[in-house]
Amino acid sequence: MGGTEHLTVRREGATLVLTLNRPEAKNALSIAMLVGLYDGWIEADEDDGVRSIVLTGAGGAFCAGMDLKALAGQGMAGEHLRDRLKADPDLHWKAMLRHHRPRKPVIAAVEGHCVAGGTEILQGTDIRVAGESATFGLFEVRRGLFPIGGSTVRLQRQIPRTHALEMLLTGRPYTAREAADIGLVGHVVPDGTALDKALEIAAQINACGPLAVEAVKASVYETAELTEADGLAAELKRGWPIFDTADAKEGARAFAEKRPAVYKRE
């Protein structure tokens, strides 16, 4: 199991829990965090025992985005891992889910600050839970910067464009309730319980057929920008083979026998 000094990895049953672990800096992005994130996504993709991923942050924060001190030339934490970035110049974008989509569902458990690059990473997750005091926002324009982690493309596809443009152009903070109202997050829970709720959702996913879950996730993203006719054709191509799997047969038997299904990814 991987991990770095700024990204911890643990297993909770069939869920891989990735924790951004730089609380003294509100989990601002570092080289060690980016390398750990990328390795975590790959570990989840390659381990068939992992059926879901939960992404969260340590110390009551999710992620405060880019390390502005490092951007100002004061050095970025985790310099000893810089060779990983040199070996793969795209690694940081894959880590932030801009250029990589994990096969397994990713659930974000957000407490505290989830701003700038944190909100950009959030847009790469599939299901989102926030504590009541969580704060969201894309602050880049306030610093004379551009939210280049994908927000000018993704955000308008995930929430109404008027809300996306307001968030992008004002750089103002949003409460968890506001984020839920515009559809950026799906659940708002009492502070300190976002991870518990995320793990509850993960357990529900883990109880389902893993091949079906992965195919459904892939189909949703593959068809998002297609016409209805093309989307339906793509869905059939992706979904029909699932009915031929041992998992599908086990699901049907379990239903008939009124027992929990035991899936083996076959």
C-alpha positions as CSV (number, residue, x, y, z in Angstrom):
1,M,0.0,0.0,0.0
2,G,1.4,3.4,-1.1
3,G,1.4,6.8,0.4
4,T,3.7,9.7,1.1
5,E,4.3,12.1,4.0
6,H,1.4,14.2,2.6
7,L,-0.9,11.5,1.4
8,T,-2.0,8.5,3.6
9,V,-3.6,5.4,2.3
10,R,-5.6,2.8,4.2
11,R,-8.2,0.1,3.4
12,E,-11.7,0.1,4.9
13,G,-13.0,-3.2,3.7
14,A,-13.3,-2.8,-0.1
15,T,-12.8,0.9,0.1
16,L,-9.5,2.6,-0.4
17,V,-9.3,5.8,1.7
18,L,-6.9,8.5,0.5
19,T,-6.3,11.3,3.0
20,L,-4.7,14.6,2.1
21,N,-2.3,14.9,5.0
22,R,-0.8,18.4,5.3
23,P,-3.0,19.9,8.0
24,E,-0.6,22.7,9.0
25,A,-1.1,24.1,5.5
26,K,-4.9,23.3,5.1
27,N,-3.7,20.4,2.9
28,A,-2.4,22.8,0.2
29,L,-1.0,20.8,-2.7
30,S,2.6,19.7,-2.5
31,I,4.8,17.4,-4.7
32,A,4.5,14.7,-2.1
33,M,0.7,15.0,-2.1
34,L,0.4,14.9,-5.9
35,V,2.7,11.9,-6.2
36,G,0.7,10.1,-3.4
37,L,-2.6,10.9,-5.0
38,Y,-1.5,9.7,-8.4
39,D,-0.2,6.4,-6.9
40,G,-3.4,6.0,-5.0
41,W,-5.6,6.3,-8.1
42,I,-3.4,3.7,-9.8
43,E,-3.5,1.4,-6.8
44,A,-7.3,1.5,-6.8
45,D,-7.4,0.9,-10.6
46,E,-5.1,-2.1,-10.4
47,D,-6.5,-3.8,-7.3
48,D,-9.7,-5.8,-8.0
49,G,-10.3,-6.0,-4.2
50,V,-10.9,-2.2,-4.2
51,R,-14.5,-1.4,-5.2
52,S,-14.6,2.3,-4.2
53,I,-12.4,5.2,-3.2
54,V,-13.0,7.9,-0.6
55,L,-10.9,11.1,-0.8
56,T,-10.7,13.2,2.3
57,G,-8.4,15.6,4.2
58,A,-6.8,15.6,7.6
59,G,-7.1,18.2,10.3
60,G,-10.5,19.5,9.5
61,A,-9.7,20.7,6.0
62,F,-10.0,19.2,2.5
63,C,-7.6,21.1,0.3
64,A,-6.7,24.8,0.1
65,G,-5.4,24.4,-3.5
66,M,-2.0,25.4,-4.8
67,D,0.9,26.2,-2.4
68,L,1.1,30.0,-3.1
69,K,4.4,30.2,-1.2
70,A,5.9,27.7,-3.6
71,L,4.5,29.6,-6.5
72,A,6.2,32.7,-5.2
73,G,9.5,30.9,-5.4
74,Q,9.9,29.8,-1.8
75,G,10.1,26.1,-2.6
76,M,7.4,23.4,-2.6
77,A,7.3,20.7,0.1
78,G,8.3,17.2,-1.2
79,E,11.2,18.3,-3.4
80,H,12.8,14.9,-2.9
81,L,10.0,13.5,-5.2
82,R,10.5,16.0,-8.0
83,D,12.1,13.3,-10.2
84,R,8.7,11.7,-10.4
85,L,7.3,14.9,-12.0
86,K,10.2,15.0,-14.4
87,A,9.7,11.4,-15.4
88,D,6.0,12.0,-16.0
89,P,5.2,15.7,-16.8
90,D,1.5,14.9,-16.7
91,L,1.5,13.4,-13.3
92,H,0.2,16.4,-11.4
93,W,-2.8,16.6,-13.8
94,K,-3.5,12.9,-13.3
95,A,-3.2,13.3,-9.6
96,M,-5.8,16.2,-9.7
97,L,-8.1,14.0,-11.8
98,R,-7.8,16.4,-14.7
99,H,-6.2,13.8,-17.0
100,H,-7.2,10.6,-15.2
101,R,-10.5,9.1,-14.3
102,P,-10.4,6.1,-11.9
103,R,-12.4,3.0,-12.9
104,K,-13.9,2.8,-9.4
105,P,-16.3,5.4,-7.9
106,V,-14.7,8.2,-6.1
107,I,-16.5,9.8,-3.1
108,A,-15.3,13.1,-1.6
109,A,-15.6,13.6,2.1
110,V,-15.1,17.4,2.6
111,E,-14.6,19.2,5.9
112,G,-13.4,22.8,6.2
113,H,-11.6,24.5,3.2
114,C,-12.2,23.0,-0.2
115,V,-11.1,25.9,-2.4
116,A,-9.2,26.8,-5.5
117,G,-7.4,23.5,-6.5
118,G,-9.4,21.7,-3.9
119,T,-12.6,22.6,-5.7
120,E,-11.0,21.6,-8.9
121,I,-10.1,18.2,-7.6
122,L,-13.6,17.9,-6.3
123,Q,-15.0,18.2,-9.8
124,G,-13.1,15.0,-10.7
125,T,-14.9,13.0,-8.0
126,D,-18.2,11.2,-8.5
127,I,-20.2,11.6,-5.3
128,R,-19.6,14.5,-2.8
129,V,-20.4,14.8,0.9
130,A,-19.7,18.0,2.9
131,G,-19.7,19.0,6.5
132,E,-21.9,22.0,7.4
133,S,-19.0,24.4,7.9
134,A,-17.2,23.4,4.6
135,T,-16.2,26.2,2.3
136,F,-15.9,26.0,-1.5
137,G,-14.8,28.4,-4.2
138,L,-12.5,29.1,-7.1
139,F,-10.4,32.0,-5.8
140,E,-7.9,32.1,-8.7
141,V,-9.2,35.3,-10.3
142,R,-8.7,37.2,-7.0
143,R,-5.0,36.3,-7.2
144,G,-4.7,37.2,-10.9
145,L,-4.5,33.5,-11.7
146,F,-6.5,31.1,-14.0
147,P,-8.3,27.9,-12.6
148,I,-6.4,25.7,-15.0
149,G,-7.3,22.4,-13.2
150,G,-10.3,22.1,-15.5
151,S,-13.0,24.3,-13.9
152,T,-13.8,26.5,-16.9
153,V,-14.7,23.3,-18.8
154,R,-16.1,21.0,-16.1
155,L,-18.0,23.3,-13.8
156,Q,-20.6,24.4,-16.4
157,R,-21.3,20.8,-17.1
158,Q,-21.9,19.9,-13.5
159,I,-23.9,22.9,-12.3
160,P,-26.0,25.5,-14.1
161,R,-23.8,27.9,-16.2
162,T,-25.0,31.0,-14.4
163,H,-23.8,29.5,-11.1
164,A,-20.6,28.3,-12.7
165,L,-19.8,31.7,-14.1
166,E,-20.5,33.4,-10.8
167,M,-18.2,31.1,-8.9
168,L,-15.5,31.5,-11.5
169,L,-15.7,35.2,-12.0
170,T,-16.3,36.5,-8.5
171,G,-13.8,34.2,-6.7
172,R,-16.1,34.4,-3.7
173,P,-16.5,31.6,-1.0
174,Y,-19.5,29.4,-1.0
175,T,-21.0,27.7,2.1
176,A,-21.8,23.9,2.0
177,R,-25.5,24.7,1.8
178,E,-24.9,27.0,-1.2
179,A,-22.8,24.3,-2.8
180,A,-25.6,21.8,-2.3
181,D,-28.2,24.3,-3.6
182,I,-26.4,24.7,-6.9
183,G,-25.6,21.0,-7.2
184,L,-21.9,21.0,-6.5
185,V,-22.3,18.6,-3.6
186,G,-24.9,16.0,-2.9
187,H,-25.0,15.7,0.9
188,V,-24.5,18.2,3.7
189,V,-23.9,16.5,7.1
190,P,-23.0,17.7,10.6
191,D,-19.4,18.8,10.9
192,G,-17.0,15.9,11.6
193,T,-19.3,13.3,10.0
194,A,-18.5,13.7,6.2
195,L,-16.1,10.7,6.2
196,D,-18.6,8.5,8.0
197,K,-21.3,9.4,5.4
198,A,-18.9,8.8,2.5
199,L,-17.9,5.4,3.9
200,E,-21.6,4.6,4.3
201,I,-22.2,5.4,0.6
202,A,-19.1,3.4,-0.3
203,A,-20.3,0.4,1.6
204,Q,-23.6,0.5,-0.4
205,I,-21.6,0.6,-3.6
206,N,-19.3,-2.2,-2.5
207,A,-22.3,-4.4,-2.0
208,C,-23.2,-4.1,-5.7
209,G,-21.8,-6.0,-8.6
210,P,-18.4,-4.5,-9.3
211,L,-18.4,-5.1,-13.0
212,A,-21.8,-3.5,-13.2
213,V,-20.7,-0.5,-11.1
214,E,-17.6,0.2,-13.2
215,A,-19.6,-0.2,-16.5
216,V,-22.3,2.2,-15.2
217,K,-19.8,4.8,-14.2
218,A,-17.9,4.5,-17.5
219,S,-21.2,4.8,-19.5
220,V,-22.3,8.0,-17.7
221,Y,-19.1,9.8,-18.6
222,E,-18.8,8.3,-22.1
223,T,-22.3,9.4,-23.1
224,A,-22.4,12.8,-21.3
225,E,-21.6,14.8,-24.5
226,L,-23.2,12.5,-27.1
227,T,-26.5,13.0,-28.8
228,E,-29.3,10.8,-27.3
229,A,-29.2,8.4,-30.2
230,D,-25.4,8.0,-30.0
231,G,-25.5,7.8,-26.2
232,L,-28.1,5.0,-26.2
233,A,-26.0,3.1,-28.7
234,A,-22.9,3.5,-26.6
235,E,-24.8,2.5,-23.5
236,L,-26.0,-0.7,-25.1
237,K,-22.4,-1.6,-26.2
238,R,-21.1,-1.0,-22.7
239,G,-24.0,-2.5,-20.8
240,W,-25.2,-5.5,-22.7
241,P,-22.0,-7.7,-22.0
242,I,-22.6,-7.3,-18.3
243,F,-25.7,-9.5,-18.5
244,D,-23.4,-12.4,-19.6
245,T,-21.1,-12.2,-16.5
246,A,-21.0,-14.6,-13.6
247,D,-21.7,-11.5,-11.4
248,A,-25.0,-11.0,-13.2
249,K,-26.0,-14.6,-12.7
250,E,-25.1,-14.5,-9.1
251,G,-27.2,-11.3,-8.6
252,A,-30.2,-13.0,-10.1
253,R,-29.7,-16.1,-8.0
254,A,-29.3,-14.1,-4.8
255,F,-32.5,-12.2,-5.6
256,A,-34.4,-15.4,-6.2
257,E,-33.0,-17.0,-3.0
258,K,-33.6,-13.8,-1.0
259,R,-29.9,-13.6,0.2
260,P,-27.1,-11.1,-0.2
261,A,-25.1,-11.6,-3.4
262,V,-21.4,-12.6,-3.3
263,Y,-19.7,-11.1,-6.3
264,K,-16.3,-12.2,-7.6
265,R,-15.8,-9.8,-10.6
266,E,-16.4,-12.6,-13.2
